[in-house]
Amino acid sequence: MGNLGVLERLLMDVLWDSGQALPANELRDRLLTPAAVAASRKPLATTTVLTVLSRLETKGFVTRDRGSRPHLYRAVRTRAEHTAELMHEVLGSAPDRQAALARFIGNVTPQEAESLRLLLSPAAGE
């Protein structure tokens, strides 16, 4: 799956937050928050948004509904699914998986540790 570029991540965040399919113009408009404008220093052109969406479609992050005008773009996976894929990808590249897991677990908060215990308990699989 891989990492996302800055604009790709911004667009995916909008799609993940919305939970619905959106046209390119609405995606662009939702990016016009003060923080987004400050980061890019200028509003994005619709053509730029369409180019980034095309890249995201090629990478398998979004699907495009060609049956509607304007086309609607939807995230293929949820943010949680994407995060889990990244975690598996990184863990898979570690020469010592056990050491990587130990370091990860050593850095979680007590609340996260409790969540892990619950998820790994036999009752969670039922």
PyMOL commands that place a pseudoatom at each C-alpha (Angstrom):
pseudoatom trace, name=CA, resn=MET, resi=1, chain=A, elem=C, hetatm=0, pos=[0.000, 0.000, 0.000]
pseudoatom trace, name=CA, resn=GLY, resi=2, chain=A, elem=C, hetatm=0, pos=[2.771, 2.396, 0.917]
pseudoatom trace, name=CA, resn=ASN, resi=3, chain=A, elem=C, hetatm=0, pos=[2.888, 5.892, 2.251]
pseudoatom trace, name=CA, resn=LEU, resi=4, chain=A, elem=C, hetatm=0, pos=[0.952, 8.846, 0.957]
pseudoatom trace, name=CA, resn=GLY, resi=5, chain=A, elem=C, hetatm=0, pos=[2.297, 12.172, -0.253]
pseudoatom trace, name=CA, resn=VAL, resi=6, chain=A, elem=C, hetatm=0, pos=[1.164, 15.373, 1.464]
pseudoatom trace, name=CA, resn=LEU, resi=7, chain=A, elem=C, hetatm=0, pos=[-1.677, 16.191, -0.949]
pseudoatom trace, name=CA, resn=GLU, resi=8, chain=A, elem=C, hetatm=0, pos=[-2.683, 12.542, -1.199]
pseudoatom trace, name=CA, resn=ARG, resi=9, chain=A, elem=C, hetatm=0, pos=[-2.913, 12.364, 2.584]
pseudoatom trace, name=CA, resn=LEU, resi=10, chain=A, elem=C, hetatm=0, pos=[-4.963, 15.579, 2.785]
pseudoatom trace, name=CA, resn=LEU, resi=11, chain=A, elem=C, hetatm=0, pos=[-7.450, 14.254, 0.227]
pseudoatom trace, name=CA, resn=MET, resi=12, chain=A, elem=C, hetatm=0, pos=[-7.652, 10.856, 1.910]
pseudoatom trace, name=CA, resn=ASP, resi=13, chain=A, elem=C, hetatm=0, pos=[-8.255, 12.544, 5.272]
pseudoatom trace, name=CA, resn=VAL, resi=14, chain=A, elem=C, hetatm=0, pos=[-11.209, 14.431, 3.773]
pseudoatom trace, name=CA, resn=LEU, resi=15, chain=A, elem=C, hetatm=0, pos=[-12.630, 11.239, 2.245]
pseudoatom trace, name=CA, resn=TRP, resi=16, chain=A, elem=C, hetatm=0, pos=[-12.097, 9.242, 5.451]
pseudoatom trace, name=CA, resn=ASP, resi=17, chain=A, elem=C, hetatm=0, pos=[-13.648, 11.996, 7.580]
pseudoatom trace, name=CA, resn=SER, resi=18, chain=A, elem=C, hetatm=0, pos=[-16.655, 12.367, 5.283]
pseudoatom trace, name=CA, resn=GLY, resi=19, chain=A, elem=C, hetatm=0, pos=[-17.412, 8.648, 5.030]
pseudoatom trace, name=CA, resn=GLN, resi=20, chain=A, elem=C, hetatm=0, pos=[-19.071, 9.215, 1.661]
pseudoatom trace, name=CA, resn=ALA, resi=21, chain=A, elem=C, hetatm=0, pos=[-18.258, 9.653, -2.008]
pseudoatom trace, name=CA, resn=LEU, resi=22, chain=A, elem=C, hetatm=0, pos=[-17.458, 13.231, -2.997]
pseudoatom trace, name=CA, resn=PRO, resi=23, chain=A, elem=C, hetatm=0, pos=[-16.838, 15.099, -6.261]
pseudoatom trace, name=CA, resn=ALA, resi=24, chain=A, elem=C, hetatm=0, pos=[-13.436, 16.688, -6.868]
pseudoatom trace, name=CA, resn=ASN, resi=25, chain=A, elem=C, hetatm=0, pos=[-14.745, 20.246, -6.424]
pseudoatom trace, name=CA, resn=GLU, resi=26, chain=A, elem=C, hetatm=0, pos=[-16.190, 19.455, -3.004]
pseudoatom trace, name=CA, resn=LEU, resi=27, chain=A, elem=C, hetatm=0, pos=[-12.952, 17.756, -1.984]
pseudoatom trace, name=CA, resn=ARG, resi=28, chain=A, elem=C, hetatm=0, pos=[-11.068, 20.887, -3.060]
pseudoatom trace, name=CA, resn=ASP, resi=29, chain=A, elem=C, hetatm=0, pos=[-13.472, 23.114, -1.147]
pseudoatom trace, name=CA, resn=ARG, resi=30, chain=A, elem=C, hetatm=0, pos=[-13.107, 21.033, 2.014]
pseudoatom trace, name=CA, resn=LEU, resi=31, chain=A, elem=C, hetatm=0, pos=[-9.338, 21.460, 1.750]
pseudoatom trace, name=CA, resn=LEU, resi=32, chain=A, elem=C, hetatm=0, pos=[-9.718, 25.232, 1.949]
pseudoatom trace, name=CA, resn=THR, resi=33, chain=A, elem=C, hetatm=0, pos=[-9.446, 25.255, 5.718]
pseudoatom trace, name=CA, resn=PRO, resi=34, chain=A, elem=C, hetatm=0, pos=[-7.104, 27.848, 7.241]
pseudoatom trace, name=CA, resn=ALA, resi=35, chain=A, elem=C, hetatm=0, pos=[-4.590, 25.113, 8.177]
pseudoatom trace, name=CA, resn=ALA, resi=36, chain=A, elem=C, hetatm=0, pos=[-4.608, 23.581, 4.687]
pseudoatom trace, name=CA, resn=VAL, resi=37, chain=A, elem=C, hetatm=0, pos=[-4.221, 26.934, 2.979]
pseudoatom trace, name=CA, resn=ALA, resi=38, chain=A, elem=C, hetatm=0, pos=[-1.389, 27.859, 5.367]
pseudoatom trace, name=CA, resn=ALA, resi=39, chain=A, elem=C, hetatm=0, pos=[0.382, 24.577, 4.579]
pseudoatom trace, name=CA, resn=SER, resi=40, chain=A, elem=C, hetatm=0, pos=[0.153, 24.987, 0.814]
pseudoatom trace, name=CA, resn=ARG, resi=41, chain=A, elem=C, hetatm=0, pos=[0.215, 28.817, 0.829]
pseudoatom trace, name=CA, resn=LYS, resi=42, chain=A, elem=C, hetatm=0, pos=[-2.430, 28.924, -1.911]
pseudoatom trace, name=CA, resn=PRO, resi=43, chain=A, elem=C, hetatm=0, pos=[-5.735, 27.266, -2.777]
pseudoatom trace, name=CA, resn=LEU, resi=44, chain=A, elem=C, hetatm=0, pos=[-5.517, 24.140, -4.914]
pseudoatom trace, name=CA, resn=ALA, resi=45, chain=A, elem=C, hetatm=0, pos=[-6.775, 24.141, -8.478]
pseudoatom trace, name=CA, resn=THR, resi=46, chain=A, elem=C, hetatm=0, pos=[-9.407, 21.566, -9.380]
pseudoatom trace, name=CA, resn=THR, resi=47, chain=A, elem=C, hetatm=0, pos=[-7.013, 20.141, -11.982]
pseudoatom trace, name=CA, resn=THR, resi=48, chain=A, elem=C, hetatm=0, pos=[-4.449, 19.518, -9.236]
pseudoatom trace, name=CA, resn=VAL, resi=49, chain=A, elem=C, hetatm=0, pos=[-7.058, 17.730, -7.119]
pseudoatom trace, name=CA, resn=LEU, resi=50, chain=A, elem=C, hetatm=0, pos=[-8.077, 15.617, -10.134]
pseudoatom trace, name=CA, resn=THR, resi=51, chain=A, elem=C, hetatm=0, pos=[-4.434, 14.697, -10.800]
pseudoatom trace, name=CA, resn=VAL, resi=52, chain=A, elem=C, hetatm=0, pos=[-3.917, 13.620, -7.197]
pseudoatom trace, name=CA, resn=LEU, resi=53, chain=A, elem=C, hetatm=0, pos=[-7.198, 11.672, -7.226]
pseudoatom trace, name=CA, resn=SER, resi=54, chain=A, elem=C, hetatm=0, pos=[-6.070, 9.908, -10.408]
pseudoatom trace, name=CA, resn=ARG, resi=55, chain=A, elem=C, hetatm=0, pos=[-2.835, 8.905, -8.654]
pseudoatom trace, name=CA, resn=LEU, resi=56, chain=A, elem=C, hetatm=0, pos=[-4.794, 7.683, -5.642]
pseudoatom trace, name=CA, resn=GLU, resi=57, chain=A, elem=C, hetatm=0, pos=[-7.042, 5.651, -7.936]
pseudoatom trace, name=CA, resn=THR, resi=58, chain=A, elem=C, hetatm=0, pos=[-4.000, 4.073, -9.626]
pseudoatom trace, name=CA, resn=LYS, resi=59, chain=A, elem=C, hetatm=0, pos=[-2.545, 3.232, -6.203]
pseudoatom trace, name=CA, resn=GLY, resi=60, chain=A, elem=C, hetatm=0, pos=[-5.823, 1.604, -5.151]
pseudoatom trace, name=CA, resn=PHE, resi=61, chain=A, elem=C, hetatm=0, pos=[-6.792, 4.123, -2.474]
pseudoatom trace, name=CA, resn=VAL, resi=62, chain=A, elem=C, hetatm=0, pos=[-9.930, 5.514, -4.139]
pseudoatom trace, name=CA, resn=THR, resi=63, chain=A, elem=C, hetatm=0, pos=[-12.555, 4.401, -6.598]
pseudoatom trace, name=CA, resn=ARG, resi=64, chain=A, elem=C, hetatm=0, pos=[-14.268, 6.697, -9.037]
pseudoatom trace, name=CA, resn=ASP, resi=65, chain=A, elem=C, hetatm=0, pos=[-17.951, 6.416, -9.916]
pseudoatom trace, name=CA, resn=ARG, resi=66, chain=A, elem=C, hetatm=0, pos=[-17.886, 7.142, -13.637]
pseudoatom trace, name=CA, resn=GLY, resi=67, chain=A, elem=C, hetatm=0, pos=[-21.646, 6.788, -13.879]
pseudoatom trace, name=CA, resn=SER, resi=68, chain=A, elem=C, hetatm=0, pos=[-22.254, 10.101, -12.195]
pseudoatom trace, name=CA, resn=ARG, resi=69, chain=A, elem=C, hetatm=0, pos=[-21.465, 13.635, -13.311]
pseudoatom trace, name=CA, resn=PRO, resi=70, chain=A, elem=C, hetatm=0, pos=[-19.386, 14.977, -11.784]
pseudoatom trace, name=CA, resn=HIS, resi=71, chain=A, elem=C, hetatm=0, pos=[-17.513, 11.774, -10.922]
pseudoatom trace, name=CA, resn=LEU, resi=72, chain=A, elem=C, hetatm=0, pos=[-17.659, 10.791, -7.274]
pseudoatom trace, name=CA, resn=TYR, resi=73, chain=A, elem=C, hetatm=0, pos=[-14.576, 9.561, -5.408]
pseudoatom trace, name=CA, resn=ARG, resi=74, chain=A, elem=C, hetatm=0, pos=[-14.712, 7.168, -2.453]
pseudoatom trace, name=CA, resn=ALA, resi=75, chain=A, elem=C, hetatm=0, pos=[-12.020, 5.703, -0.210]
pseudoatom trace, name=CA, resn=VAL, resi=76, chain=A, elem=C, hetatm=0, pos=[-11.489, 1.988, -0.907]
pseudoatom trace, name=CA, resn=ARG, resi=77, chain=A, elem=C, hetatm=0, pos=[-10.455, 1.250, 2.693]
pseudoatom trace, name=CA, resn=THR, resi=78, chain=A, elem=C, hetatm=0, pos=[-11.117, 2.907, 6.002]
pseudoatom trace, name=CA, resn=ARG, resi=79, chain=A, elem=C, hetatm=0, pos=[-8.420, 4.881, 7.776]
pseudoatom trace, name=CA, resn=ALA, resi=80, chain=A, elem=C, hetatm=0, pos=[-8.123, 2.034, 10.332]
pseudoatom trace, name=CA, resn=GLU, resi=81, chain=A, elem=C, hetatm=0, pos=[-7.649, -0.540, 7.564]
pseudoatom trace, name=CA, resn=HIS, resi=82, chain=A, elem=C, hetatm=0, pos=[-4.967, 1.620, 5.937]
pseudoatom trace, name=CA, resn=THR, resi=83, chain=A, elem=C, hetatm=0, pos=[-3.175, 2.073, 9.253]
pseudoatom trace, name=CA, resn=ALA, resi=84, chain=A, elem=C, hetatm=0, pos=[-3.260, -1.678, 9.919]
pseudoatom trace, name=CA, resn=GLU, resi=85, chain=A, elem=C, hetatm=0, pos=[-1.817, -2.342, 6.437]
pseudoatom trace, name=CA, resn=LEU, resi=86, chain=A, elem=C, hetatm=0, pos=[1.008, 0.113, 7.100]
pseudoatom trace, name=CA, resn=MET, resi=87, chain=A, elem=C, hetatm=0, pos=[1.747, -1.526, 10.427]
pseudoatom trace, name=CA, resn=HIS, resi=88, chain=A, elem=C, hetatm=0, pos=[1.873, -4.976, 8.797]
pseudoatom trace, name=CA, resn=GLU, resi=89, chain=A, elem=C, hetatm=0, pos=[4.063, -3.631, 5.999]
pseudoatom trace, name=CA, resn=VAL, resi=90, chain=A, elem=C, hetatm=0, pos=[6.566, -2.129, 8.432]
pseudoatom trace, name=CA, resn=LEU, resi=91, chain=A, elem=C, hetatm=0, pos=[6.522, -5.178, 10.687]
pseudoatom trace, name=CA, resn=GLY, resi=92, chain=A, elem=C, hetatm=0, pos=[7.051, -7.419, 7.661]
pseudoatom trace, name=CA, resn=SER, resi=93, chain=A, elem=C, hetatm=0, pos=[10.193, -5.499, 6.740]
pseudoatom trace, name=CA, resn=ALA, resi=94, chain=A, elem=C, hetatm=0, pos=[11.722, -5.817, 10.229]
pseudoatom trace, name=CA, resn=PRO, resi=95, chain=A, elem=C, hetatm=0, pos=[14.578, -8.321, 10.424]
pseudoatom trace, name=CA, resn=ASP, resi=96, chain=A, elem=C, hetatm=0, pos=[13.527, -9.166, 14.016]
pseudoatom trace, name=CA, resn=ARG, resi=97, chain=A, elem=C, hetatm=0, pos=[9.740, -9.017, 14.288]
pseudoatom trace, name=CA, resn=GLN, resi=98, chain=A, elem=C, hetatm=0, pos=[9.728, -9.934, 17.960]
pseudoatom trace, name=CA, resn=ALA, resi=99, chain=A, elem=C, hetatm=0, pos=[12.105, -7.089, 18.839]
pseudoatom trace, name=CA, resn=ALA, resi=100, chain=A, elem=C, hetatm=0, pos=[10.011, -4.634, 16.791]
pseudoatom trace, name=CA, resn=LEU, resi=101, chain=A, elem=C, hetatm=0, pos=[6.820, -5.781, 18.543]
pseudoatom trace, name=CA, resn=ALA, resi=102, chain=A, elem=C, hetatm=0, pos=[8.519, -5.533, 21.944]
pseudoatom trace, name=CA, resn=ARG, resi=103, chain=A, elem=C, hetatm=0, pos=[9.603, -1.928, 21.213]
pseudoatom trace, name=CA, resn=PHE, resi=104, chain=A, elem=C, hetatm=0, pos=[6.106, -1.063, 19.991]
pseudoatom trace, name=CA, resn=ILE, resi=105, chain=A, elem=C, hetatm=0, pos=[4.401, -2.571, 23.036]
pseudoatom trace, name=CA, resn=GLY, resi=106, chain=A, elem=C, hetatm=0, pos=[6.923, -0.871, 25.311]
pseudoatom trace, name=CA, resn=ASN, resi=107, chain=A, elem=C, hetatm=0, pos=[5.786, 2.505, 24.012]
pseudoatom trace, name=CA, resn=VAL, resi=108, chain=A, elem=C, hetatm=0, pos=[2.002, 2.133, 24.278]
pseudoatom trace, name=CA, resn=THR, resi=109, chain=A, elem=C, hetatm=0, pos=[-0.033, 3.911, 26.922]
pseudoatom trace, name=CA, resn=PRO, resi=110, chain=A, elem=C, hetatm=0, pos=[-1.680, 1.921, 29.714]
pseudoatom trace, name=CA, resn=GLN, resi=111, chain=A, elem=C, hetatm=0, pos=[-5.045, 2.391, 27.976]
pseudoatom trace, name=CA, resn=GLU, resi=112, chain=A, elem=C, hetatm=0, pos=[-3.635, 1.082, 24.680]
pseudoatom trace, name=CA, resn=ALA, resi=113, chain=A, elem=C, hetatm=0, pos=[-2.072, -1.881, 26.518]
pseudoatom trace, name=CA, resn=GLU, resi=114, chain=A, elem=C, hetatm=0, pos=[-5.461, -2.717, 28.010]
pseudoatom trace, name=CA, resn=SER, resi=115, chain=A, elem=C, hetatm=0, pos=[-7.047, -2.511, 24.547]
pseudoatom trace, name=CA, resn=LEU, resi=116, chain=A, elem=C, hetatm=0, pos=[-4.393, -4.902, 23.224]
pseudoatom trace, name=CA, resn=ARG, resi=117, chain=A, elem=C, hetatm=0, pos=[-5.040, -7.320, 26.117]
pseudoatom trace, name=CA, resn=LEU, resi=118, chain=A, elem=C, hetatm=0, pos=[-8.757, -7.297, 25.349]
pseudoatom trace, name=CA, resn=LEU, resi=119, chain=A, elem=C, hetatm=0, pos=[-8.200, -7.772, 21.626]
pseudoatom trace, name=CA, resn=LEU, resi=120, chain=A, elem=C, hetatm=0, pos=[-5.774, -10.657, 22.200]
pseudoatom trace, name=CA, resn=SER, resi=121, chain=A, elem=C, hetatm=0, pos=[-7.885, -12.416, 24.827]
pseudoatom trace, name=CA, resn=PRO, resi=122, chain=A, elem=C, hetatm=0, pos=[-9.574, -15.692, 23.781]
pseudoatom trace, name=CA, resn=ALA, resi=123, chain=A, elem=C, hetatm=0, pos=[-13.010, -14.125, 24.356]
pseudoatom trace, name=CA, resn=ALA, resi=124, chain=A, elem=C, hetatm=0, pos=[-12.298, -11.477, 21.655]
pseudoatom trace, name=CA, resn=GLY, resi=125, chain=A, elem=C, hetatm=0, pos=[-12.131, -14.157, 18.968]
pseudoatom trace, name=CA, resn=GLU, resi=126, chain=A, elem=C, hetatm=0, pos=[-15.592, -15.515, 19.729]
for i in range(1, 126): cmd.bond("trace and resi %d" % i, "trace and resi %d" % (i + 1))
show_as sticks, trace
zoom trace
